Amino acid sequence: MIWYPYEQMKTMKAPYKIVDADGVYLYTEEQKLIDSVSSWWSVIHGYKHPELNRALISQVEKFSHVMLGGLTHEPAQRLSEKLQSWLPGDLDYSFFSDSGSVAVEVALKMALQYYMNRGEEKRTMILALEHAYHGDTFKTMEAGDDEDYHFVLKAYGPSRHVVHIPTEIGALEQAFGEIHDRLNCLIVEPLLQGAGGMRMYDLSFLKRARELCDRYGVLLIFDEVATGFGRTGNRFVADLVLPDILVLGKALTGGYIGHAVTVASKKVFEGFYDDRPEHALMHGPTFMGNALACSVALKSIELFETRDYLSKIRRIEEITRRELAGFDDPRIREIRIMGGCVCIEVNDASTLKGYQAFAYERGVFSRPFLKYLYAMVPYIITEEELVKVLGTMKDWFAGAR
């Protein structure tokens, strides 16, 4: 029996069974569905992309996986080299892992050990954001701030190692003023907080964060697992404000295989580069640098570069703003749009009860959660398909149900 995610197994309704997928469409035995959430925001090129398929087939005919412990291989080397040349600043050192949550764990571990290696053992604290979501492993839950996902941590009581602040510069400055000498890092989902409710905030917060991290010698971590590869309308938010550690996942492989990377700056890497074995980063996911994942990631990056995806994303945002201009309903608290993301937040979660089935009947797969009805579509979506997704959202409030 499958134990499904984020579900009370006793009361959950049967999930839709997918028998095929192609382009932006998922197919059940009786319905053709536009995937409006890109399989948790990862399938940016759509399904069954011929070039991504060929990249996998070509690699699997050589080998699918070898561990990176004492071994290496060309796909991992090429992906590391590509990221080094492609990412901004001196984000040059790639530590691969098998999921975004694990990659964030690695980032937090790097930040803590960076200071331990320097003998600064009082820097055990993390500064994070309210409504943060960084994954469901234990340290990422602690850095997160969403009781709907992480209520199990109540068993341990309040964390002594994490402070959460709103995305307000005043709160940021106050936190640094009070605890800067105990901080090892500030971790953020830059500009767009995903699972915490598609919350959007201003770049000025990140610019001030960079200044304060520099002043007080604190590492800045960008969790771009969800925001990277264009979702905010920027290639990476790291192109606008440079972090010390960048975490990528989800769209890294075009949604084909779970894989992620924690990319460190030269300063961070050199904090571990030493003759003393105890200064090494003692971490090693079995499937890190998986050859299939690295091969498809390389092709995914190539598609992103050569097919002018940023223009596609700008067009998605333009259409979304046009279609939702003037749209309102007393049940709606706020409509938020940024790049390839749109979110309709309602006042009461019960407003969205039944929407998934309503969308299914109209040929759209959607998965609203809590008070948030959102879309993060594949970037290859056509205008007609996108208008259908947005029209379905509007029809729900118009009473077409």
Secondary structure, 3 states (H helix, E strand, C coil): CCCCCCCCCCCCCCCCCCCEEEECEEECCCCEEEECCHHHHCCCCCECCHHHHHHHHHHHCCCCCCCCCCCCCHHHHHHHHHHHHHCCCCEEEEEEECCHHHHHHHHHHHHHHHHHHCCCCCCCEEEEECCCCCCCCHHHHHHCCCHHHHHHHHHHCCCCCEEEECCCHHHHHHHHHHHHHHEEEEEECCCEECCCCCEECCHHHHHHHHHHHHHHCCEEEEECCCCCCCCCCCCCHHHCCCCCEEEECHHHHCCCCCCEEEEEEHHHHHCCCCCCHHHCCCCCCCCCCCHHHHHHHHHHHHHHHHCCHHHHHHHHHHHHHHHHCCCCCCCEEEEEEECCEEEEEECCHHHHCCHHHHHHHCCEECCCECCEEEECCCCCCCHHHHHHHHHHHHHHHHCCC
